[in-house]
Amino acid sequence: MALYVYAITAKDHPQRVDDLTGVGSHPAPLRTVTAGPLCAVVSEISEEIRPKRRDLQVHQEVLEGLMSDAVILPLQFGYFAPDDQDVKQALEANVDRYLATLARLDGCAEYHVRASQADEDELLREILRDSSEARELNEQIRAGAQDPQLPLALGELVAREVQERQDALAADIAQTLLPYGREHTTHPPSSPDFLNLSLLVPQDRTEDFLAAQAGLARQIQGGVDLRLTGPLPPYSFVA
């Protein structure tokens, strides 16, 4: 029977999965497949698994439970294997790389930091206060000037100012938080976010990292929403 694969662990991981069931409309018990010094945590499936809310939640809960005991290599939702033998072959073929990655991630968790412009009107007011060119264009438009190029020019100027300010703020946030991470990666932000940063934070730096993030959230002005998610399985740091 086909297998759904959740994570890879070292053989000596506690793997407390006896009372857990997996994804699918007919959830099967979780179990492990061992090959040398590695194990894969799996459950049997008899159907195509789609990213439904319940299955996404089960996948995440399994990983968080495993991660609470020891380091794991989390797999993204939707990883399948035909059978135990296929899983064993994959573990054996990549044993050195998987062991090295486990060692690199040991004692760490992933945190996501995202920033978005929560109050666009406040940002526009700031730009009009700070930019004499923007104020002049805005005043001409409000006074009834008929030049159709004026709104276009103001729109382009404001767009540039917004981009520059958000880029600068994203760089400042990253510069403040990066020292707390063992590694980091920057993802392309999705609107309305202008920052999407993942950090691999060691346990012994977590308290300082959380304090630094909270301090940033208090200090940032201009209607910016700074959001933190974690601790998470270190998806972003597993090839």
N, CA, C and O of each residue as an XYZ file, in Angstrom:
956
protein
N       0.847     -1.198      0.000
C       0.000      0.000      0.000
C       0.883      1.250      0.000
O       1.970      1.250      0.578
N       0.408      2.310     -0.652
C       1.171      3.550     -0.733
C       1.321      4.180      0.646
O       0.518      3.952      1.551
N       2.372      4.977      0.774
C       2.678      5.623      2.041
C       2.676      7.136      1.879
O       3.097      7.676      0.856
N       2.198      7.790      2.905
C       2.333      9.235      3.025
C       3.480      9.482      3.995
O       3.503      8.911      5.085
N       4.434     10.330      3.607
C       5.646     10.537      4.409
C       5.610     11.927      5.038
O       5.405     12.926      4.349
N       5.811     11.977      6.347
C       5.724     13.232      7.096
C       7.088     13.865      7.343
O       7.265     15.072      7.173
N       8.038     13.047      7.743
C       9.322     13.608      8.172
C      10.378     12.519      8.193
O      10.080     11.324      8.183
N      11.626     12.973      8.224
C      12.779     12.095      8.402
C      13.421     12.453      9.735
O      13.566     13.627     10.076
N      13.803     11.424     10.481
C      14.430     11.641     11.776
C      15.651     10.740     11.903
O      15.860      9.835     11.096
N      16.441     11.001     12.914
C      17.487     10.047     13.272
C      16.838      8.819     13.914
O      15.739      8.899     14.463
N      17.521      7.706     13.837
C      16.986      6.457     14.372
C      16.712      6.556     15.869
O      15.786      5.918     16.370
N      17.513      7.356     16.594
C      17.336      7.455     18.037
C      16.308      8.513     18.456
O      16.158      8.781     19.648
N      15.601      9.116     17.498
C      14.513     10.040     17.836
C      13.434      9.264     18.589
O      13.173      8.113     18.238
N      12.789      9.848     19.619
C      11.759      9.117     20.368
C      10.597      8.600     19.524
O      10.042      7.541     19.816
N      10.222      9.347     18.471
C       9.169      8.904     17.529
C       7.922      8.409     18.252
O       7.482      7.277     18.054
N       7.370      9.261     19.080
C       6.176      8.897     19.835
C       4.939      9.057     18.947
O       4.242     10.070     19.010
N       4.683      8.061     18.135
C       3.597      8.139     17.156
C       2.575      7.017     17.327
O       1.652      6.899     16.521
N       2.724      6.198     18.358
C       1.865      5.015     18.487
C       0.384      5.358     18.584
O      -0.461      4.598     18.112
N       0.066      6.486     19.187
C      -1.338      6.840     19.396
C      -1.862      7.814     18.332
O      -2.973      8.327     18.461
N      -1.082      8.068     17.299
C      -1.473      9.043     16.289
C      -1.980      8.364     15.029
O      -1.544      7.267     14.679
N      -2.911      9.035     14.350
C      -3.354      8.591     13.035
C      -3.045      9.693     12.033
O      -2.859     10.857     12.390
N      -2.997      9.291     10.768
C      -2.507     10.200      9.747
C      -3.579     10.872      8.914
O      -4.733     10.998      9.322
N      -3.163     11.294      7.745
C      -4.033     12.021      6.830
C      -4.958     11.057      6.100
O      -4.764      9.842      6.136
N      -5.984     11.624      5.426
C      -6.883     10.825      4.610
C      -8.244     10.640      5.243
O      -8.419     10.865      6.441
N      -9.205     10.229      4.437
C     -10.566     10.033      4.929
C     -10.684      8.795      5.805
O     -11.626      8.675      6.589
N      -9.731      7.871      5.675
C      -9.668      6.689      6.545
C      -8.269      6.654      7.172
O      -7.412      5.884      6.738
N      -8.043      7.486      8.190
C      -6.690      7.663      8.736
C      -6.110      6.361      9.274
O      -6.760      5.643     10.034
N      -4.890      6.073      8.873
C      -4.171      4.898      9.352
C      -3.195      5.311     10.447
O      -2.783      6.469     10.505
N      -2.823      4.376     11.313
C      -1.845      4.704     12.362
C      -0.502      5.124     11.756
O      -0.112      4.667     10.681
N       0.178      5.996     12.468
C       1.525      6.365     12.052
C       2.504      5.276     12.473
O       2.302      4.596     13.479
N       3.556      5.124     11.698
C       4.615      4.173     12.017
C       5.911      4.686     11.398
O       5.925      5.744     10.770
N       6.980      3.950     11.572
C       8.267      4.373     11.042
C       8.840      3.317     10.103
O       8.576      2.121     10.227
N       9.629      3.809      9.164
C      10.408      2.953      8.267
C      11.872      3.281      8.522
O      12.278      4.437      8.398
N      12.660      2.288      8.873
C      14.041      2.511      9.276
C      15.003      2.013      8.209
O      14.799      0.963      7.599
N      16.060      2.797      7.999
C      17.151      2.394      7.106
C      18.442      2.914      7.708
O      18.711      4.114      7.658
N      19.248      2.023      8.278
C      20.495      2.460      8.897
C      20.236      3.425     10.025
O      19.446      3.121     10.919
N      20.892      4.610     10.014
C      20.755      5.551     11.118
C      19.540      6.473     10.985
O      19.362      7.377     11.802
N      18.705      6.255      9.966
C      17.590      7.162      9.696
C      16.255      6.444      9.776
O      16.167      5.227      9.613
N      15.221      7.230     10.030
C      13.836      6.739      9.999
C      12.975      7.742      9.242
O      13.253      8.941      9.225
N      11.938      7.228      8.626
C      10.901      8.077      8.052
C       9.602      7.788      8.787
O       9.273      6.630      9.043
N       8.871      8.825      9.124
C       7.574      8.684      9.781
C       6.507      8.701      8.688
O       6.427      9.642      7.898
N       5.687      7.649      8.653
C       4.755      7.452      7.542
C       3.409      6.971      8.067
O       3.274      6.572      9.224
N       2.414      7.020      7.179
C       1.150      6.316      7.404
C       0.674      5.799      6.059
O       0.994      6.370      5.016
N      -0.094      4.715      6.086
C      -0.585      4.128      4.854
C      -1.782      4.924      4.338
O      -2.584      5.439      5.117
N      -1.888      5.014      3.026
C      -3.006      5.727      2.405
C      -3.550      4.882      1.257
O      -2.827      4.104      0.635
N      -4.832      5.056      0.998
C      -5.471      4.309     -0.081
C      -6.187      5.230     -1.049
O      -7.068      4.799     -1.793
N      -5.805      6.512     -1.040
C      -6.485      7.511     -1.867
C      -5.511      8.639     -2.173
O      -4.445      8.749     -1.568
N      -5.902      9.466     -3.121
C      -5.121     10.671     -3.401
C      -5.410     11.703     -2.319
O      -6.570     12.015     -2.048
N      -4.374     12.226     -1.711
C      -4.527     13.187     -0.625
C      -4.447     14.609     -1.181
O      -3.475     14.981     -1.839
N      -5.467     15.376     -0.907
C      -5.505     16.773     -1.338
C      -5.364     17.683     -0.113
O      -5.626     17.261      1.013
N      -4.953     18.918     -0.337
C      -4.713     19.817      0.806
C      -5.994     20.352      1.429
O      -6.289     21.544      1.340
N      -6.752     19.461      2.060
C      -7.933     19.875      2.793
C      -7.538     20.321      4.188
O      -6.476     19.957      4.694
N      -8.412     21.119      4.808
C      -8.085     21.706      6.110
C      -7.699     20.644      7.134
O      -6.701     20.797      7.838
N      -8.476     19.575      7.222
C      -8.209     18.566      8.233
C      -6.857     17.908      8.008
O      -6.101     17.697      8.957
N      -6.543     17.576      6.738
C      -5.286     16.894      6.457
C      -4.090     17.823      6.643
O      -3.045     17.393      7.129
N      -4.232     19.077      6.264
C      -3.157     20.041      6.509
C      -2.876     20.166      8.004
O      -1.722     20.242      8.428
N      -3.947     20.186      8.794
C      -3.785     20.314     10.239
C      -3.115     19.076     10.816
O      -2.224     19.187     11.658
N      -3.540     17.890     10.366
C      -2.925     16.658     10.858
C      -1.445     16.630     10.523
O      -0.618     16.303     11.374
N      -1.107     16.973      9.284
C       0.290     16.995      8.860
C       1.109     17.900      9.783
O       2.180     17.518     10.256
N       0.593     19.098     10.029
C       1.320     20.054     10.861
C       1.428     19.562     12.298
O       2.481     19.708     12.918
N       0.373     18.989     12.834
C       0.402     18.512     14.217
C       1.398     17.369     14.393
O       2.084     17.291     15.412
N       1.476     16.487     13.403
C       2.459     15.401     13.474
C       3.867     15.975     13.536
O       4.680     15.554     14.359
N       4.152     16.934     12.665
C       5.490     17.516     12.639
C       5.814     18.260     13.926
O       6.922     18.151     14.450
N       4.850     19.013     14.432
C       5.105     19.759     15.664
C       5.338     18.815     16.839
O       6.178     19.086     17.697
N       4.589     17.693     16.881
C       4.808     16.724     17.941
C       6.185     16.093     17.864
O       6.864     15.938     18.879
N       6.597     15.728     16.650
C       7.930     15.148     16.474
C       9.014     16.162     16.816
O      10.009     15.825     17.457
N       8.818     17.401     16.387
C       9.817     18.446     16.606
C       9.985     18.765     18.088
O      11.059     19.189     18.515
N       8.927     18.562     18.872
C       9.018     18.876     20.301
C       9.946     17.919     21.038
O      10.412     18.228     22.135
N      10.219     16.754     20.442
C      11.095     15.772     21.085
C      12.543     15.881     20.636
O      13.462     15.733     21.442
N      12.746     16.140     19.345
C      14.114     16.205     18.807
C      14.044     16.730     17.377
O      12.963     16.895     16.812
N      15.203     16.986     16.814
C      15.284     17.571     15.483
C      14.695     16.616     14.436
O      14.837     15.397     14.535
N      14.031     17.202     13.431
C      13.465     16.438     12.325
C      13.752     17.156     11.013
O      14.085     18.341     10.997
N      13.617     16.417      9.911
C      13.567     17.014      8.582
C      12.115     16.960      8.139
O      11.637     15.890      7.761
N      11.399     18.074      8.173
C       9.986     18.048      7.812
C       9.804     18.005      6.296
O      10.527     18.675      5.558
N       8.854     17.231      5.846
C       8.505     17.219      4.433
C       7.281     18.090      4.215
O       6.390     18.148      5.063
N       7.242     18.763      3.085
C       6.067     19.550      2.739
C       4.863     18.640      2.566
O       5.009     17.450      2.286
N       3.685     19.196      2.733
C       2.452     18.428      2.574
C       2.403     17.801      1.185
O       2.699     18.448      0.180
N       2.017     16.507      1.154
C       1.774     15.855     -0.120
C       2.888     14.967     -0.637
O       2.943     14.694     -1.836
N       3.789     14.503      0.239
C       4.878     13.637     -0.215
C       4.463     12.165     -0.072
O       4.108     11.714      1.017
N       4.512     11.431     -1.183
C       4.080     10.033     -1.212
C       5.226      9.118     -1.618
O       6.196      9.546     -2.244
N       5.093      7.846     -1.248
C       6.025      6.808     -1.693
C       5.213      5.542     -1.972
O       4.201      5.295     -1.315
N       5.653      4.744     -2.942
C       4.883      3.544     -3.289
C       4.834      2.508     -2.171
O       3.807      1.858     -1.974
N       5.950      2.347     -1.429
C       5.991      1.298     -0.414
C       7.193      1.513      0.493
O       7.961      2.458      0.307
N       7.353      0.624      1.484
C       8.464      0.726      2.435
C       9.813      0.675      1.729
O      10.730      1.418      2.079
N       9.931     -0.188      0.753
C      11.215     -0.352      0.084
C      11.651      0.928     -0.604
O      12.833      1.275     -0.583
N      10.717      1.628     -1.210
C      11.040      2.890     -1.876
C      11.536      3.912     -0.861
O      12.481      4.652     -1.134
N      10.902      3.956      0.308
C      11.327      4.881      1.363
C      12.733      4.524      1.842
O      13.576      5.406      2.007
N      12.984      3.243      2.063
C      14.310      2.819      2.511
C      15.387      3.193      1.498
O      16.464      3.655      1.873
N      15.098      2.995      0.234
C      16.073      3.337     -0.801
C      16.381      4.830     -0.802
O      17.530      5.238     -0.974
N      15.352      5.630     -0.611
C      15.571      7.083     -0.573
C      16.432      7.473      0.626
O      17.314      8.323      0.506
N      16.182      6.863      1.772
C      16.988      7.154      2.960
C      18.432      6.713      2.762
O      19.359      7.447      3.104
N      18.622      5.544      2.223
C      19.977      5.018      2.028
C      20.757      5.833      1.006
O      21.961      6.038      1.160
N      20.074      6.299     -0.040
C      20.751      7.043     -1.101
C      21.196      8.429     -0.642
O      22.098      9.021     -1.235
N      20.563      8.948      0.415
C      20.854     10.318      0.846
C      21.296     10.387      2.300
O      21.180     11.437      2.932
N      21.801      9.285      2.837
C      22.046      9.214      4.263
C      23.002     10.298      4.743
O      22.750     10.911      5.780
N      24.073     10.548      4.035
C      25.044     11.546      4.498
C      24.432     12.952      4.495
O      24.623     13.725      5.434
N      23.707     13.262      3.445
C      23.092     14.599      3.356
C      22.030     14.782      4.429
O      21.954     15.843      5.049
N      21.206     13.756      4.657
C      20.164     13.877      5.672
C      20.759     14.004      7.073
O      20.278     14.800      7.879
N      21.788     13.235      7.366
C      22.426     13.339      8.682
C      23.061     14.709      8.881
O      22.980     15.286      9.965
N      23.695     15.227      7.830
C      24.308     16.554      7.930
C      23.246     17.631      8.155
O      23.460     18.567      8.926
N      22.107     17.497      7.483
C      21.045     18.485      7.652
C      20.434     18.392      9.044
O      20.135     19.418      9.654
N      20.245     17.191      9.550
C      19.756     17.035     10.919
C      20.696     17.710     11.916
O      20.246     18.376     12.849
N      21.988     17.538     11.716
C      22.961     18.167     12.614
C      22.886     19.692     12.502
O      23.003     20.400     13.502
N      22.693     20.187     11.286
C      22.631     21.643     11.079
C      21.392     22.260     11.715
O      21.442     23.387     12.206
N      20.283     21.531     11.710
C      19.026     22.056     12.239
C      18.834     21.778     13.721
O      17.890     22.285     14.326
N      19.706     20.987     14.307
C      19.511     20.547     15.692
C      19.408     21.745     16.639
O      20.231     22.660     16.600
N      18.385     21.717     17.483
C      18.213     22.771     18.479
C      17.614     24.044     17.947
O      17.642     25.066     18.633
N      17.064     24.018     16.732
C      16.533     25.233     16.113
C      15.070     25.053     15.704
O      14.582     23.933     15.559
N      14.395     26.167     15.525
C      13.055     26.190     14.955
C      12.978     27.340     13.963
O      13.773     28.278     14.012
N      12.011     27.249     13.069
C      11.824     28.299     12.071
C      10.800     29.314     12.571
O       9.793     28.954     13.182
N      11.075     30.581     12.301
C      10.137     31.669     12.575
C       9.953     32.476     11.300
O      10.917     32.762     10.590
N       8.699     32.842     11.014
C       8.397     33.711      9.882
C       8.128     35.125     10.390
O       7.401     35.317     11.365
N       8.708     36.086      9.736
C       8.436     37.492     10.033
C       7.883     38.126      8.766
O       8.529     38.105      7.719
N       6.686     38.688      8.868
C       6.058     39.355      7.734
C       5.678     40.773      8.125
O       5.320     41.038      9.273
N       5.759     41.673      7.168
C       5.376     43.064      7.407
C       4.490     43.527      6.270
O       4.735     43.216      5.104
N       3.459     44.273      6.621
C       2.554     44.822      5.612
C       2.138     46.226      6.027
O       2.273     46.613      7.187
N       1.632     46.978      5.059
C       1.167     48.329      5.322
C      -0.286     48.250      5.752
O      -1.180     48.104      4.918
N      -0.520     48.345      7.052
C      -1.875     48.198      7.575
C      -2.713     49.447      7.353
O      -3.939     49.361      7.271
N      -2.077     50.599      7.256
C      -2.794     51.869      7.106
C      -2.174     52.652      5.955
O      -1.223     53.408      6.153
N      -2.715     52.468      4.753
C      -2.162     53.145      3.576
C      -2.391     54.650      3.636
O      -1.569     55.422      3.142
N      -3.496     55.071      4.235
C      -3.763     56.511      4.342
C      -2.698     57.205      5.187
O      -2.270     58.314      4.866
N      -2.272     56.551      6.268
C      -1.236     57.141      7.109
C       0.071     57.283      6.345
O       0.771     58.286      6.488
N       0.403     56.282      5.534
C       1.621     56.361      4.729
C       1.523     57.495      3.726
O       2.492     58.227      3.522
N       0.366     57.652      3.097
C       0.186     58.752      2.138
C       0.328     60.096      2.831
O       0.926     61.017      2.273
N      -0.208     60.223      4.027
C      -0.069     61.489      4.768
C       1.403     61.758      5.076
O       1.859     62.898      4.983
N       2.135     60.727      5.437
C       3.560     60.907      5.708
C       4.299     61.389      4.468
O       5.138     62.285      4.553
N       3.996     60.807      3.329
C       4.666     61.196      2.088
C       4.348     62.653      1.750
O       5.229     63.404      1.331
N       3.102     63.045      1.930
C       2.727     64.432      1.647
C       3.396     65.398      2.625
O       3.721     66.527      2.258
N       3.603     64.953      3.878
C       4.309     65.809      4.842
C       5.780     65.952      4.487
O       6.363     67.026      4.633
N       6.379     64.853      4.015
C       7.827     64.819      3.818
C       8.277     65.296      2.447
O       9.408     65.762      2.305
N       7.421     65.194      1.434
C       7.819     65.494      0.060
C       7.153     66.772     -0.422
O       5.938     66.826     -0.609
N       7.972     67.800     -0.621
C       7.419     69.058     -1.117
C       6.864     68.886     -2.534
O       5.874     69.523     -2.896
N       7.498     68.031     -3.330
C       7.011     67.796     -4.695
C       5.631     67.145     -4.665
O       4.744     67.528     -5.428
N       5.454     66.170     -3.792
C       4.156     65.510     -3.685
C       3.096     66.482     -3.185
O       1.966     66.469     -3.674
N       3.448     67.328     -2.212
C       2.486     68.309     -1.695
C       2.061     69.273     -2.788
O       0.879     69.591     -2.920
N       3.028     69.740     -3.574
C       2.707     70.701     -4.633
C       1.772     70.091     -5.676
O       0.800     70.723     -6.090
N       2.067     68.874     -6.093
C       1.201     68.206     -7.062
C      -0.196     67.994     -6.485
O      -1.197     68.210     -7.169
N      -0.256     67.572     -5.233
C      -1.550     67.332     -4.601
C      -2.352     68.613     -4.480
O      -3.564     68.614     -4.695
N      -1.676     69.715     -4.134
C      -2.374     70.993     -3.993
C      -2.902     71.486     -5.336
O      -3.995     72.049     -5.397
N      -2.145     71.282     -6.408
C      -2.615     71.685     -7.726
C      -3.860     70.897     -8.132
O      -4.810     71.450     -8.685
N      -3.836     69.616     -7.850
C      -4.991     68.782     -8.191
C      -6.211     69.203     -7.379
O      -7.310     69.307     -7.925
N      -6.032     69.444     -6.090
C      -7.149     69.840     -5.226
C      -7.685     71.219     -5.592
O      -8.857     71.523     -5.370
N      -6.804     72.056     -6.161
C      -7.236     73.391     -6.567
C      -7.992     73.377     -7.896
O      -8.502     74.410     -8.330
N      -8.065     72.218     -8.539
C      -8.845     72.106     -9.765
C      -8.041     72.200    -11.040
O      -8.621     72.393    -12.108
N      -6.720     72.070    -10.970
C      -5.911     72.115    -12.186
C      -6.371     71.023    -13.155
O      -6.635     69.892    -12.747
N      -6.463     71.376    -14.450
C      -7.027     70.467    -15.448
C      -5.983     69.612    -16.167
O      -6.330     68.783    -17.009
N      -4.720     69.810    -15.839
C      -3.667     69.044    -16.512
C      -3.812     67.555    -16.171
O      -3.653     67.176    -15.011
N      -4.117     66.693    -17.179
C      -4.314     65.264    -16.887
C      -3.027     64.561    -16.462
O      -3.077     63.437    -15.964
N      -1.877     65.207    -16.653
C      -0.618     64.591    -16.267
C      -0.337     64.700    -14.769
O       0.488     63.968    -14.224
N      -1.041     65.628    -14.115
C      -0.762     65.829    -12.691
C      -1.097     64.602    -11.843
O      -0.248     64.175    -11.060
N      -2.308     64.004    -11.958
C      -2.580     62.797    -11.161
C      -1.616     61.655    -11.469
O      -1.219     60.904    -10.578
N      -1.243     61.534    -12.754
C      -0.300     60.490    -13.127
C       1.053     60.720    -12.466
O       1.658     59.794    -11.926
N       1.515     61.954    -12.515
C       2.805     62.273    -11.899
C       2.772     62.044    -10.395
O       3.724     61.517     -9.820
N       1.662     62.447     -9.752
C       1.549     62.241     -8.305
C       1.508     60.748     -7.981
O       2.150     60.295     -7.033
N       0.763     60.001     -8.759
C       0.674     58.562     -8.526
C       2.029     57.883     -8.647
O       2.376     57.030     -7.829
N       2.803     58.262     -9.675
C       4.125     57.662     -9.863
C       5.062     58.038     -8.725
O       5.825     57.205     -8.234
N       4.998     59.295     -8.313
C       5.866     59.750     -7.220
C       5.530     59.000     -5.924
O       6.424     58.525     -5.223
N       4.243     58.901     -5.619
C       3.827     58.217     -4.399
C       4.242     56.754     -4.452
O       4.710     56.206     -3.453
N       4.074     56.112     -5.616
C       4.442     54.694     -5.748
C       5.935     54.498     -5.486
O       6.333     53.539     -4.825
N       6.768     55.420     -6.012
C       8.211     55.332     -5.774
C       8.528     55.501     -4.296
O       9.331     54.764     -3.725
N       7.877     56.489     -3.690
C       8.124     56.749     -2.269
C       7.715     55.552     -1.411
O       8.429     55.173     -0.483
N       6.565     54.962     -1.727
C       6.103     53.796     -0.973
C       7.109     52.665     -1.093
O       7.467     52.039     -0.095
N       7.569     52.399     -2.323
C       8.520     51.310     -2.541
C       9.826     51.550     -1.795
O      10.358     50.652     -1.142
N      10.330     52.763     -1.900
C      11.589     53.085     -1.237
C      11.474     52.968      0.280
O      12.374     52.446      0.938
N      10.363     53.455      0.829
C      10.187     53.398      2.281
C      10.021     51.964      2.769
O      10.574     51.576      3.798
N       9.256     51.188      2.018
C       9.053     49.799      2.421
C      10.332     48.987      2.267
O      10.631     48.140      3.110
N      11.085     49.232      1.209
C      12.363     48.533      1.045
C      13.312     48.867      2.193
O      13.981     47.987      2.735
N      13.361     50.150      2.559
C      14.250     50.574      3.639
C      13.820     49.967      4.971
O      14.658     49.531      5.761
N      12.501     49.941      5.219
C      12.012     49.376      6.476
C      12.251     47.876      6.522
O      12.632     47.345      7.565
N      12.032     47.182      5.403
C      12.290     45.748      5.355
C      13.757     45.453      5.656
O      14.073     44.509      6.380
N      14.653     46.274      5.093
C      16.083     46.087      5.341
C      16.420     46.334      6.811
O      17.237     45.617      7.388
N      15.797     47.340      7.417
C      16.048     47.640      8.833
C      15.557     46.503      9.733
O      16.236     46.118     10.685
N      14.370     45.969      9.423
C      13.833     44.868     10.221
C      14.755     43.659     10.125
O      15.096     43.040     11.133
N      15.152     43.335      8.902
C      16.033     42.184      8.705
C      17.359     42.395      9.418
O      17.861     41.474     10.062
N      17.934     43.584      9.319
C      19.220     43.859      9.953
C      19.135     43.684     11.470
O      20.096     43.242     12.099
N      17.996     44.028     12.053
C      17.829     43.896     13.494
C      17.677     42.438     13.923
O      18.180     42.044     14.975
N      16.988     41.638     13.113
C      16.644     40.274     13.526
C      17.636     39.210     13.071
O      17.756     38.167     13.714
N      18.341     39.454     11.987
C      19.229     38.419     11.456
C      20.282     37.924     12.450
O      20.601     36.735     12.432
N      20.833     38.774     13.312
C      21.839     38.265     14.251
C      21.329     37.162     15.181
O      22.130     36.432     15.766
N      20.006     37.031     15.323
C      19.456     36.016     16.222
C      19.265     34.677     15.524
O      18.985     33.675     16.183
N      19.409     34.640     14.212
C      19.195     33.414     13.471
C      20.500     32.750     13.070
O      21.482     33.419     12.746
N      20.496     31.434     13.095
C      21.653     30.689     12.599
C      21.720     30.802     11.081
O      22.803     30.883     10.502
N      20.551     30.807     10.441
C      20.433     30.993      9.002
C      19.163     31.794      8.736
O      18.314     31.953      9.613
N      19.051     32.289      7.522
C      17.821     32.980      7.144
C      17.603     32.828      5.645
O      18.525     32.533      4.884
N      16.365     33.039      5.253
C      16.044     33.089      3.832
C      14.917     34.089      3.645
O      14.014     34.181      4.477
N      14.972     34.836      2.550
C      13.954     35.829      2.233
C      13.095     35.307      1.095
O      13.607     34.947      0.035
N      11.783     35.266      1.317
C      10.852     34.801      0.300
C      10.239     36.005     -0.413
O      10.125     37.076      0.183
N       9.843     35.848     -1.674
C       9.123     36.934     -2.350
C       7.821     37.225     -1.596
O       7.003     36.320     -1.426
N       7.612     38.446     -1.146
C       6.390     38.739     -0.386
C       5.163     38.779     -1.292
O       5.242     39.182     -2.452
N       4.038     38.357     -0.742
C       2.759     38.432     -1.443
C       1.988     39.621     -0.906
O       1.953     39.853      0.302
N       1.369     40.374     -1.806
C       0.606     41.556     -1.399
C      -0.437     41.174     -0.345
O      -1.113     40.156     -0.495
N      -0.578     41.970      0.715
C      -0.019     43.306      0.919
C       1.326     43.321      1.644
O       1.796     44.394      2.023
N       1.953     42.176      1.846
C       3.228     42.152      2.561
C       4.342     42.768      1.717
O       4.337     42.664      0.490
N       5.294     43.409      2.389
C       6.503     43.863      1.711
C       7.751     43.203      2.296
O       8.869     43.483      1.863
N       7.554     42.324      3.285
C       8.656     41.544      3.842
C       8.134     40.160      4.184
O       7.079     40.015      4.800
N       8.888     39.139      3.776
C       8.575     37.752      4.130
C       9.900     37.059      4.410
O      10.586     36.596      3.499
N      10.239     37.000      5.682
C      11.556     36.554      6.115
C      11.423     35.326      7.003
O      10.601     35.299      7.919
N      12.239     34.306      6.729
C      12.293     33.120      7.586
C      13.652     33.058      8.255
O      14.683     33.262      7.615
N      13.644     32.772      9.559
C      14.880     32.648     10.316
C      14.921     31.307     11.022
O      13.909     30.822     11.527
N      16.098     30.719     11.047
C      16.346     29.492     11.789
C      16.966     29.909     13.113
O      18.143     30.263     13.177
N      16.157     29.864     14.171
C      16.571     30.436     15.452
C      16.909     29.327     16.449
O      16.070     28.470     16.726
N      18.123     29.338     16.987
C      18.486     28.354     18.016
C      17.686     28.574     19.295
O      17.297     29.699     19.611
N      17.446     27.493     20.021
C      16.671     27.592     21.259
C      17.274     28.589     22.234
O      16.546     29.332     22.892
N      18.589     28.611     22.333
C      19.211     29.473     23.328
C      19.190     30.944     22.935
O      19.629     31.794     23.711
N      18.684     31.261     21.735
C      18.562     32.650     21.314
C      17.108     33.060     21.135
O      16.820     34.200     20.769
N      16.186     32.125     21.394
C      14.776     32.386     21.117
C      14.231     33.531     21.952
O      13.534     34.403     21.432
N      14.543     33.536     23.244
C      14.003     34.581     24.118
C      14.460     35.967     23.664
O      13.656     36.897     23.615
N      15.724     36.107     23.338
C      16.239     37.397     22.867
C      15.628     37.771     21.516
O      15.317     38.937     21.275
N      15.456     36.779     20.637
C      14.847     37.036     19.338
C      13.416     37.545     19.494
O      13.036     38.530     18.860
N      12.627     36.887     20.328
C      11.238     37.305     20.531
C      11.164     38.701     21.130
O      10.289     39.490     20.773
N      12.078     39.006     22.039
C      12.098     40.346     22.630
C      12.451     41.393     21.582
O      11.862     42.473     21.560
N      13.406     41.082     20.716
C      13.796     42.027     19.668
C      12.641     42.255     18.694
O      12.393     43.390     18.286
N      11.943     41.199     18.321
C      10.809     41.349     17.405
C       9.695     42.168     18.044
O       9.106     43.031     17.393
N       9.407     41.905     19.305
C       8.368     42.669     19.998
C       8.752     44.142     20.102
O       7.903     45.023     19.966
N      10.038     44.404     20.346
C      10.494     45.788     20.397
C      10.334     46.499     19.062
O       9.933     47.661     19.015
N      10.646     45.805     17.985
C      10.446     46.378     16.657
C       8.985     46.698     16.409
O       8.657     47.769     15.897
N       8.104     45.773     16.771
C       6.674     45.972     16.548
C       6.174     47.219     17.274
O       5.294     47.920     16.775
N       6.738     47.494     18.454
C       6.334     48.691     19.206
C       6.899     49.961     18.590
O       6.265     51.015     18.639
N       8.082     49.863     18.014
C       8.772     51.061     17.527
C       8.312     51.508     16.146
O       8.336     52.699     15.835
N       7.900     50.570     15.333
C       7.587     50.896     13.939
C       6.384     51.824     13.877
O       5.361     51.595     14.523
N       6.531     52.862     13.093
C       5.472     53.850     12.913
C       4.874     53.715     11.512
O       5.340     52.921     10.695
N       3.842     54.502     11.255
C       3.307     54.593      9.902
C       2.316     53.508      9.542
O       2.186     53.159      8.368
N       1.606     52.959     10.536
C       0.575     51.990     10.233
C       1.084     50.690      9.652
O       0.426     50.091      8.801
N       2.261     50.238     10.104
C       2.848     48.995      9.615
C       2.504     47.859     10.570
O       2.609     48.003     11.788
N       2.091     46.727     10.001
C       1.748     45.540     10.777
C       2.899     44.544     10.661
O       3.169     44.018      9.581
N       3.575     44.288     11.786
C       4.688     43.341     11.833
C       4.196     42.073     12.530
O       3.793     42.109     13.693
N       4.236     40.943     11.798
C       3.641     39.708     12.301
C       4.705     38.610     12.417
O       5.591     38.482     11.571
N       4.587     37.826     13.490
C       5.531     36.736     13.755
C       4.761     35.429     13.849
O       3.726     35.358     14.512
N       5.272     34.384     13.181
C       4.696     33.049     13.266
C       5.798     32.069     13.631
O       6.865     32.070     13.018
N       5.542     31.234     14.629
C       6.520     30.238     15.044
C       6.386     29.954     16.527
O       5.660     30.655     17.233
N       7.087     28.922     17.008
C       8.082     28.108     16.282
C       7.417     27.139     15.315
O       6.336     26.618     15.586
N       8.075     26.902     14.182
C       7.573     26.031     13.130
C       8.620     24.988     12.767
O       9.809     25.192     13.012
N       8.192     23.881     12.188
C       9.175     22.971     11.599
C       9.985     23.720     10.541
O       9.432     24.559      9.830
N      11.268     23.437     10.424
C      12.143     24.262      9.570
C      12.039     23.928      8.072
O      13.022     23.535      7.443
N      10.837     24.091      7.522
C      10.619     23.807      6.101
C      11.594     24.555      5.201
O      12.142     23.990      4.255
N      11.802     25.827      5.506
C      12.574     26.687      4.604
C      14.057     26.346      4.566
O      14.790     26.868      3.726
N      14.502     25.483      5.457
C      15.928     25.191      5.564
C      16.256     23.740      5.270
O      17.332     23.244      5.604
N      15.292     23.063      4.629
C      15.479     21.681      4.204
C      15.391     21.631      2.686
O      14.372     22.020      2.115
N      16.432     21.164      2.033
C      16.422     21.113      0.586
C      15.444     20.046      0.129
O      15.278     19.834     -1.072
